[in-house]
Amino acid sequence: AAARAAAATLETPGGRDSLANGRDLLLVCATLWALSREHASLAAGASAAHVALLRRPAGLEADGEGGLLAPALALLVEVADEPRFTGRLAAAGALPALLPLLQGEHEHALVVARSLSPLLKDDAAREAACTTANVRAVAAALLAAEREEARLALSLALVELVDGDFGRVHAAGGWPAVVAALAAAASTASPQMASLASGAFEPLVSFLPAEASALSKAPTQPASALSK
């Protein structure tokens, strides 16, 4: 009964604001997710609390809360991968809360990308999140990624975000983003393809026109959808 009351309270903005301390909010969030596995009705409150945690105005890496973002994202990866929770998270606004975390240099890009993929399977949430700014943010993070693991996760998230429309990928990040997305997708076919794609990525990008990689020159409107 106490958990249900807490979950209901956290579904309201005032209830979430009452937990000013990020560590308290993370603890409540983790507890509700654990209980949600047996009591599905608690998932809405857990989702609302989790999204509020990611949207904290001061950020989870400021004001002495630098250790909170990593566990918050790790927990999100865990629960977002469960289909019964994905819809709740999407409805609570998890995608709009996650995508800004990819802007600029961000050490948590890999974990954010892993969280995005299952959430992007919700068509309504994906369509709402597929804005020019968000596509650019994912494309920029993909081009900046140095680790192959991060590049793969970001490329898959990017393709899912645009629903396979590589015209939008090109509009956001030029041909380097298209090549990166295709190479990473190809790498999932087999270990041999993974080795080939990894070795081919840098040489291919180096031959592309310099202006193709300039995100600042990407069109402000998405390109027309490619035929599928």
N, C-alpha and C positions, 0 to 999 in steps of 0.2 A: 504493500500500500504506500509506503514511504517513497519507494522508487517511482511508482506511478505518479505520485504527487510532484516529485522533483522533475520528472520528464515533462509533465504538463506545464509546470512553471517555466521550464527552459524553452518551451515552444513559443513563449511570448517575449518580445523585446525587453520589457521591463524585468522579466525573470532572469534573462541572460545578463543584463546589465548589473544585476544585484551581485554577481560574482566578479568583483573588480580584479581579483587576483587571478592571473593566468594559470598558475599552478593549480588553484582550486578548480577552475573550469576544466582543465585537462583531466584532473582526477575524477571529477563527476562524469565527464564525457567517457572516459575509459570504463568506469563502473557501469554506466548505463549500457554501453555496447556489450559488455560481458553478460549482463542480465538479459539483453535483447535476444540473445541466442535461444533463450527458453521462453521469453515473454515478448513476442513480436511487437506488442503495442508500445513498447518503450523506445522503439527504433526512431520514431519521429522526434522525440525529445533529444535522443542521442545525436541525431543528424543536425538538428538546430544548434545544439551546443558545439558540435564540431565545426560547423561553418562559422559560428560566432568566434570561435577560437582562432580560425585562420584569418578572420577579418578584423582582428583587434586593431583599433586605430593606431596605437603606438607601435604595432608590429611585435612579433614574438622574438625579435632579435634586439630589441631595445629595452631600456628601463630595467636592466637586470634580468630580463627573461630570455636571454640568449640560448638557454638550453631547452626551450620549449618547442621550437618549430620542428626540430628533427623528430622527436617522439610523436608530435601531433600528426606529422606526415606519415610516419611509419604505421601508426594506428589506422590512418585513413587508407593506406594501401591494403592493409589486412581486411578491413571491413568492406571496402568498395569492391573487392573481388568476390564478395558473396552476393549472388543475384537478388536475394530477398532484401538486401539493404541498399542496393544500387539506386532503385527508384526513390527511396526515401531521401538519400543524399542529394540526388539530382533535384528533387522537388524543393529541398531546403536551400538550394543555391550553391552547391559545392563547386560547380564548374566556374561561375563568375568569381568565386573566392580563390580558386587555385590559379587560374590563368595569369593574373597580375604577378604572381610569384616567379614567372619566367622572364619578366622584363628586366633588362640589364644583366649583369653578371650575378649568377645565383648558384651557390654550391649545391642546392637541393634540387636542381633541374631533373635529375634522374628519377628521384622519388616522386616529384610532381608529375612527371610524364607517366609513371606507372599508375598513379592514382587516376589520371585523366582517362586512360583507355577504357576501363569498364564503365565509367560515367558517360562516355561519349556514345555508348550503345543505347542510351535513352534518346530517342529521336527528337522529342520536343526540347530537351535540354541542349542537345547538340546544335539544333537549328538556331536556338536563341544565342548560343555561345559563338556561332560561326560569324563573327564580325571581322571586318578588315583588320582592326587593331589586334584582335586575338590571334588571327592567322599569322600576322606579322610577328607577334611575340613568340609563337611556337617556332616559326621558321628561323627567326634570329637565334633562338636558343639552340636549334638544331645545327646551324652553321657555326656556332661558337663552341659546340661540344667537342671535346678532345677524346673522351673515352668512347670506344665503340659501343659499349653497353648503353650509354646515355644516348648516343646517336640513333641507335636502333629504337629505343623506347620513344624518343621524341619524333622520329620519322613516322612510326606507326600511329602515334597520337595525332600528328599533323594530317596524315591521310584520312584518319577517322573523322577528324574535325571538319574537313572539307568534303567528306563523303566521297572520296575518290576523285574529286574535281581538281586535276593537276593544273588547270588554268588558274585557279585561285592560289595554288602553291607558287606558281611562277609569278603571279602578280605581287605576292608578298615577299618572295626572296630570290626571284630571278632563277636562272637555270641552275646555279649551284644548289639551291634548295630542292629543285626537282631531281637533280642527280643524286643528292644525298638521300632523299626519300626513296627513290627507286633502288639505289644500291643497298640500303638497309633492309628494304622489303625483300630483295633478292637473296640477302644473306640468310634468311629464315628457311630457304628451300632445302639446304643441305650443308654439311660442314665444308664441302668443296666450294660451294657457291659463296659461303661466308668468307672463306679465304680469298676468293677471286674478287668479291665486292670490296673487301677491306683494302686490298692492294690496288684496286682500280680507282678508288674514290679520289684520292689526292691528284693523281695524274690527269684524270678527266676534268676536274675542277680547274686545274692550272691552265688548261687549254681554252677555257671559256672566256668570252670577252670580259674585261674588267668591269664594265658597267653593269654586267648581268648580276653581279653580286652586291650591288649597292642597294641596300634595303630602303634608303632614303629616296630612291628614284622609283620605287614601286608605285603603281597606280593607286589612287585613293579609292577607286571603286574596283570590286572584284572582277576578274576576267570572266567571260562567258563560260558556262559549263561545257566540258568536253563530252562528247557523245560516249555513252557507255555500252 
